[in-house]
Amino acid sequence: MSREDFEQRWARKSLREMLSVVEERVGKLEESIEDAKEDSVQELLDSQRKKLTERNDALEAMMLALKEETMATTRALSTKIEELDGELALCRATVGK
């Protein structure tokens, strides 16, 4: 085997080893990119979930306040209706009907 043949074989072997190393690193890089994408998506989902939870809590508080306000208004109206019914009965008695 000539020196030139030896050097060519050595160069091919080195190139194969380098190609193998490069392919391995590319594979690891692709895995890292996928992990980063998954992390980003998870962070986005967590952020949206948090915002929706906060909005839901605010809506629940508003609904509770509206319910209490409606109940108070209903009680006040019931009291006023009872007063007006009493006045109407008094007026009917006075008029004679």
Wavefront OBJ file of the C-alpha trace (Angstrom):
o trace
v 0.000 0.000 0.000
v 1.410 3.308 -1.016
v 1.562 6.312 1.180
v -1.020 8.007 -1.016
v -3.474 5.079 -0.591
v -2.918 5.143 3.152
v -3.579 8.878 3.371
v -6.781 8.530 1.302
v -8.054 5.724 3.538
v -7.160 7.735 6.628
v -8.934 10.808 5.204
v -12.081 8.739 4.400
v -12.066 7.224 7.879
v -11.702 10.669 9.428
v -14.485 12.026 7.247
v -16.783 9.160 8.259
v -16.016 9.784 11.921
v -16.593 13.516 11.498
v -19.849 12.859 9.647
v -20.953 10.553 12.429
v -20.162 13.178 15.052
v -21.965 15.876 13.049
v -25.039 13.643 12.606
v -25.088 12.926 16.343
v -24.870 16.627 17.181
v -27.603 17.469 14.658
v -29.810 14.848 16.288
v -29.222 16.349 19.732
v -29.898 19.832 18.368
v -33.175 18.690 16.823
v -34.196 17.153 20.168
v -33.338 20.412 21.928
v -35.444 22.375 19.434
v -38.408 20.052 19.972
v -38.037 20.335 23.753
v -37.929 24.130 23.471
v -41.072 24.114 21.305
v -42.891 21.895 23.808
v -41.789 24.126 26.685
v -42.969 27.223 24.805
v -46.336 25.692 24.072
v -46.718 24.585 27.696
v -45.797 28.055 28.946
v -48.350 29.597 26.579
v -51.042 27.180 27.745
v -50.217 27.854 31.398
v -50.355 31.603 30.794
v -53.727 31.356 29.038
v -55.078 29.071 31.750
v -54.024 31.595 34.404
v -55.680 34.481 32.543
v -58.883 32.502 32.059
v -58.928 31.494 35.718
v -58.529 35.123 36.771
v -61.339 36.196 34.433
v -63.532 33.391 35.698
v -62.914 34.421 39.309
v -63.752 38.039 38.464
v -66.952 36.984 36.676
v -67.986 34.820 39.615
v -67.478 37.754 41.986
v -69.512 40.010 39.696
v -72.306 37.441 39.449
v -72.400 37.075 43.221
v -72.600 40.858 43.654
v -75.373 41.085 41.045
v -77.280 38.278 42.708
v -77.084 40.018 46.093
v -78.144 43.307 44.516
v -81.070 41.604 42.770
v -82.156 39.969 46.024
v -82.029 43.326 47.854
v -84.014 45.020 45.078
v -86.584 42.204 45.118
v -86.999 42.539 48.886
v -87.379 46.319 48.601
v -89.946 45.960 45.807
v -91.886 43.334 47.785
v -92.025 45.692 50.752
v -93.197 48.571 48.546
v -95.861 46.346 46.908
v -97.158 45.369 50.354
v -97.320 49.057 51.351
v -99.160 49.952 48.148
v -101.576 47.024 48.611
v -102.339 48.394 52.108
v -102.902 51.899 50.726
v -105.118 50.511 47.953
v -107.213 48.615 50.464
v -107.555 51.774 52.546
v -108.564 53.805 49.474
v -111.158 51.193 48.458
v -112.585 51.196 51.976
v -112.766 54.992 51.934
v -114.441 55.117 48.512
v -116.753 52.287 49.443
v -115.825 49.593 46.980
l 1 2 3 4 5 6 7 8 9 10 11 12 13 14 15 16 17 18 19 20 21 22 23 24 25 26 27 28 29 30 31 32 33 34 35 36 37 38 39 40 41 42 43 44 45 46 47 48 49 50 51 52 53 54 55 56 57 58 59 60 61 62 63 64 65 66 67 68 69 70 71 72 73 74 75 76 77 78 79 80 81 82 83 84 85 86 87 88 89 90 91 92 93 94 95 96 97
